[in-house]
Amino acid sequence: MSKTLEEKFKLFCNSKNLEINQHQITTIQILEDFYNKNFHSSILNFFKKENHKKGFYLYGGVGVGKTMILDFFYDLISEKKLRLHFNEFMLNFHDFAHVNKKKLDENIINLFVKNLKSKFSLIYFDEFQVTNIVDAMILGKLFDKIFGENIKVIITSNIAISELYKDGLQRDQFKPFIKIMKRKTVEYELVIEDDYRKSKENQNDRYFFPLNQETNFKMNKFFRIISKDKKKNTLTLNIKGREFLINEFYEGVIRFTFKELCDKILGAEDYLEIVKVSKFMVIDQIPKFDDINSNQQHRFITLIDILYDKKIPIAVTAEKNLDKLTSSKSLKEPFKRTISRLYELTSSNFNL
């Protein structure tokens, strides 16, 4: 890098008319130190303890710019690299394990990581979280092998490493992963009080509430505009032998009810396939959430994460305003990220 990472970040912020925040600048400085030590360290320094860090783990509250910073870094460097949602990564692993299950003489994790190593030297996980017990049980061995193969990892998350999978089933078996991450990554918290997604420049003008006749009229009018001159079809997706029907498909503009997406037993695998055929999504009748419909809320959180990761703009109708949308007790923290992302996904700044 001819210019320092900090200098390039300031130029980037100026080009995007973004406020240059000192907390973010400090993060960039720490990230640059990580880069210099781990991507361009000399042979003489290779065995120094400080050069054993293989990952950068950036965590903090919603809307503080974690993703923006690591996206900036990821786009800048010239490594063989992969960026994907953590759910997608784990689905890839489970698919790989299924395809190669007959290779009993070789360790599946070793095979999977060797395959990764042949293609990538850096992997970027945005909004890292662990909720699945199956994933939790294998992550220690998986990341130990990833770091052992000298694959670098950069991660954003809402929570500290030590808080991952908190109160999860059989968490003792997850603790080796925490120890590995603590030992092998630079962990840094980005603290900013304001959520930039809720700024006046980012108005959520595709978020319609409450659920009544007037709101339905506004959404129907909006949908007629965005689907104008587009041919309507029904589309059937085949997802590993399961059929999923999209009744309102207008050349990539898709309309669902909340129940169609979240009352059914669907997961990240299904949402990833739906997103592949989507350019814009309308979701009608989002309810308020509580302990009774927490399963549906969990699916909704996963759906919004994937829509955000794949940069699919949306319009929604909901029972309550975003600031008043309630949550179940168990999902209160991850739902803060969902609320923040809904501000951006329903904003006119998040373009078609």
C-alpha positions in Angstrom: 0.0 0.0 0.0 1.6 3.3 -1.1 -0.7 5.4 1.1 -1.4 4.2 4.7 -4.7 2.5 5.3 -5.7 5.4 7.4 -5.1 7.9 4.5 -7.0 5.7 2.1 -9.9 5.4 4.6 -10.1 9.2 4.9 -10.2 9.6 1.2 -12.9 6.9 1.0 -15.0 8.7 3.6 -14.6 12.0 1.8 -15.7 10.4 -1.5 -18.8 9.0 0.1 -19.6 12.2 2.1 -19.2 10.2 5.3 -18.3 11.8 8.7 -14.7 10.9 9.7 -15.1 9.4 13.2 -12.1 9.1 15.4 -13.3 5.8 16.9 -13.3 4.4 13.4 -9.9 5.9 12.6 -8.5 4.1 15.7 -10.0 0.8 14.4 -8.4 1.4 11.0 -5.0 2.0 12.7 -5.3 -1.3 14.6 -6.5 -3.1 11.5 -3.4 -1.7 9.5 -1.1 -3.0 12.3 -2.7 -6.4 11.9 -2.3 -6.3 8.2 1.4 -5.3 8.3 2.3 -8.0 10.8 0.4 -10.8 9.2 0.4 -10.2 5.4 3.8 -8.6 5.0 5.9 -9.8 8.0 9.5 -10.6 7.3 11.0 -14.1 7.7 13.1 -12.7 10.6 9.9 -11.7 12.4 7.8 -14.7 11.4 8.3 -16.7 14.7 7.7 -13.8 17.0 4.7 -14.3 19.2 3.0 -11.1 18.0 2.9 -12.5 14.5 0.9 -15.5 15.5 -2.5 -13.7 15.1 -4.4 -15.0 12.2 -7.7 -13.2 12.6 -9.2 -9.8 13.2 -12.4 -9.8 15.3 -14.3 -6.5 15.3 -17.3 -6.2 17.5 -19.6 -3.5 18.7 -23.2 -2.3 18.7 -25.5 -2.0 15.7 -24.9 0.7 13.1 -21.5 1.8 14.2 -19.7 1.0 10.9 -18.1 -2.4 11.5 -19.2 -3.7 8.2 -18.3 -0.5 6.3 -14.7 -0.7 7.8 -14.1 -4.4 7.0 -15.7 -4.0 3.5 -13.3 -1.2 2.9 -10.4 -3.3 4.0 -11.5 -6.4 2.1 -12.0 -4.5 -1.2 -8.6 -2.9 -0.9 -6.3 -5.9 -0.4 -5.3 -8.3 -3.2 -5.3 -11.6 -1.4 -7.2 -14.6 -2.7 -10.3 -13.9 -0.7 -13.9 -15.0 0.1 -16.7 -13.0 1.7 -19.8 -14.7 2.8 -22.5 -14.9 5.5 -21.5 -17.3 8.3 -24.7 -19.3 7.8 -23.8 -19.7 4.2 -20.3 -20.9 5.1 -21.6 -23.5 7.5 -24.1 -24.7 5.0 -21.2 -25.1 2.5 -19.4 -27.2 5.2 -22.4 -29.4 5.9 -22.9 -29.9 2.1 -19.3 -30.8 1.7 -19.4 -33.3 4.6 -22.5 -34.9 3.0 -20.9 -35.3 -0.4 -17.7 -36.6 1.0 -19.2 -38.8 3.8 -17.9 -42.0 2.2 -14.3 -40.9 2.5 -14.0 -42.5 5.9 -10.2 -42.7 5.8 -9.9 -38.9 5.8 -11.1 -36.3 8.3 -13.9 -34.2 6.8 -12.7 -31.0 8.5 -9.2 -31.5 7.1 -10.5 -32.1 3.6 -12.8 -29.1 3.8 -10.1 -26.7 5.0 -7.5 -28.1 2.5 -10.1 -27.3 -0.2 -10.5 -23.8 1.2 -6.7 -23.3 1.3 -6.3 -24.2 -2.4 -8.6 -21.3 -3.2 -8.4 -18.6 -0.5 -5.9 -17.0 1.9 -8.5 -14.7 3.5 -12.1 -15.3 4.6 -14.4 -12.5 5.7 -17.4 -13.3 7.9 -19.9 -10.4 8.5 -22.1 -10.4 11.6 -20.7 -13.6 13.1 -23.0 -15.4 15.5 -23.5 -19.0 16.7 -27.0 -20.2 17.4 -26.9 -23.8 16.1 -25.7 -26.5 18.5 -24.4 -28.7 15.6 -22.2 -25.8 14.4 -21.1 -24.9 18.0 -19.8 -28.4 18.5 -17.4 -28.4 15.5 -16.3 -24.8 15.3 -13.2 -25.3 17.6 -11.8 -28.1 15.4 -12.8 -26.2 12.2 -11.1 -22.9 13.1 -8.1 -24.6 14.6 -7.5 -26.2 11.2 -8.2 -23.0 9.4 -5.6 -21.1 11.4 -3.3 -24.1 11.2 -3.4 -23.7 7.4 -2.5 -20.0 7.7 -5.8 -18.9 6.3 -6.5 -15.4 7.7 -10.0 -14.5 9.0 -11.7 -11.1 9.5 -15.0 -11.0 11.4 -17.6 -8.5 12.5 -20.0 -9.3 15.3 -22.3 -7.6 17.8 -20.8 -9.4 20.8 -17.4 -10.2 22.3 -15.8 -13.6 21.7 -16.3 -14.6 25.3 -20.1 -13.9 24.9 -20.6 -16.1 21.8 -23.2 -18.9 22.2 -23.9 -17.6 25.7 -26.5 -19.9 27.5 -26.3 -22.3 24.5 -26.8 -26.0 24.9 -23.7 -27.9 25.9 -21.7 -24.7 25.9 -18.7 -26.4 27.6 -18.0 -28.1 24.2 -18.0 -24.7 22.6 -15.3 -23.3 24.9 -12.3 -24.7 22.9 -13.4 -22.4 20.1 -13.4 -19.4 22.4 -9.9 -20.2 23.5 -8.7 -20.6 20.0 -10.2 -17.3 18.9 -8.8 -15.5 21.9 -5.4 -16.9 21.2 -5.4 -16.4 17.4 -7.2 -13.2 16.8 -6.9 -9.5 17.5 -10.2 -8.6 19.2 -11.3 -5.0 19.2 -14.6 -3.3 20.2 -15.8 -0.3 18.1 -17.8 1.9 20.4 -20.0 4.7 18.9 -23.2 5.9 20.6 -25.1 6.8 17.4 -26.6 4.3 14.9 -25.8 5.9 11.5 -28.5 3.8 9.8 -31.1 5.9 11.8 -29.8 9.2 10.6 -32.1 11.7 8.9 -30.3 11.0 5.6 -31.4 7.4 5.8 -35.2 7.7 6.1 -37.1 4.4 6.0 -39.7 5.5 3.4 -40.5 2.0 2.3 -41.6 0.9 5.8 -45.4 1.2 6.0 -47.4 0.9 9.3 -49.7 0.1 11.0 -51.6 -2.8 9.5 -54.8 -1.3 8.3 -56.7 -0.5 5.1 -54.8 2.8 4.4 -51.4 1.1 4.8 -52.5 -1.7 2.5 -53.6 0.9 -0.1 -50.2 2.6 0.1 -48.3 -0.6 -0.3 -50.4 -1.8 -3.2 -49.9 1.5 -5.0 -46.1 1.3 -4.3 -46.0 -2.3 -5.6 -47.8 -1.4 -8.8 -45.1 1.2 -9.5 -42.1 -1.1 -9.0 -43.7 -4.1 -10.9 -45.0 -1.9 -13.8 -44.4 -3.5 -17.2 -43.0 -6.7 -15.6 -44.6 -10.0 -16.4 -46.2 -11.9 -13.5 -45.4 -15.6 -13.0 -45.5 -18.2 -10.4 -42.0 -19.7 -9.6 -41.3 -23.0 -7.9 -37.9 -23.4 -6.3 -36.5 -26.9 -5.6 -34.4 -26.7 -2.5 -32.8 -30.1 -1.9 -35.9 -31.9 -2.8 -38.3 -29.5 -1.1 -40.5 -27.3 -3.2 -41.1 -23.6 -2.4 -43.7 -21.7 -4.3 -43.5 -18.0 -5.1 -46.9 -16.9 -6.1 -46.1 -13.3 -6.9 -43.0 -13.1 -9.1 -42.5 -10.1 -11.4 -39.1 -10.6 -13.1 -37.2 -10.5 -9.8 -39.6 -8.3 -7.9 -41.2 -10.6 -5.3 -44.0 -10.2 -2.9 -44.6 -12.4 0.2 -46.6 -12.2 3.4 -44.6 -12.6 6.6 -46.4 -15.9 7.2 -45.3 -17.3 3.9 -41.6 -16.7 4.8 -41.5 -17.2 8.6 -44.5 -19.3 9.7 -43.2 -22.3 7.7 -40.1 -24.3 8.8 -37.6 -22.5 6.7 -34.0 -21.6 7.4 -30.9 -19.9 5.9 -30.6 -22.5 3.2 -34.1 -21.7 1.9 -33.7 -17.9 2.2 -30.4 -18.0 0.3 -32.1 -19.8 -2.6 -35.1 -17.3 -2.6 -32.6 -14.3 -2.6 -30.9 -15.7 -5.7 -34.0 -15.0 -7.8 -34.8 -11.7 -6.1 -34.0 -8.1 -7.0 -36.5 -6.5 -4.7 -38.7 -8.0 -2.0 -41.9 -6.9 -0.4 -42.9 -8.4 2.9 -46.4 -7.8 4.1 -47.9 -8.0 7.6 -44.9 -8.1 9.9 -46.3 -8.6 13.5 -44.9 -7.5 16.8 -42.8 -10.2 18.4 -43.0 -11.8 21.8 -42.2 -15.1 23.5 -45.1 -16.8 21.8 -43.8 -16.2 18.2 -40.1 -16.3 18.9 -39.5 -19.1 16.4 -40.9 -16.9 13.6 -38.9 -14.0 14.9 -35.7 -16.1 14.7 -36.4 -16.9 11.1 -37.1 -13.3 10.4 -33.8 -12.3 11.9 -32.0 -14.8 9.6 -34.0 -13.6 6.6 -33.1 -9.9 7.2 -29.4 -10.8 7.7 -29.3 -12.6 4.4 -31.2 -9.8 2.5 -28.8 -7.3 3.9 -25.7 -9.4 3.1 -26.9 -9.9 -0.5 -27.9 -6.2 -0.8 -31.6 -6.9 -1.6 -33.7 -3.8 -1.0 -37.1 -4.3 0.6 -40.5 -2.7 1.3 -42.6 -3.9 4.2 -45.9 -3.4 6.0 -45.8 -3.9 9.8 -48.0 -3.7 12.9 -45.8 -1.2 14.6 -43.3 1.5 13.8 -39.7 0.3 13.7 -38.9 2.0 17.0 -41.9 0.3 18.6 -41.4 -3.2 17.1 -41.2 -5.5 20.2 -39.1 -8.6 20.6 -39.1 -11.9 22.5 -36.9 -11.9 25.6 -34.4 -14.5 24.2 -33.9 -12.6 20.9 -33.8 -9.1 22.2 -30.1 -8.5 21.5 -29.8 -9.9 18.0 -33.1 -8.2 17.1 -31.4 -4.8 17.6 -29.3 -5.6 14.6 -32.4 -6.5 12.6 -34.1 -3.2 13.5 -31.0 -1.3 12.5 -30.8 -3.2 9.2 -34.5 -2.6 8.5 -33.8 1.1 8.6 -31.3 0.8 5.8 -33.1 -1.9 3.7 -36.3 0.2 3.6 -34.5 3.5 2.9 -34.6 5.2 -0.5 -30.8 5.4 -0.2 -30.7 1.6 -0.4 -31.5 1.6 -4.1 -33.0 -0.9 -6.5 
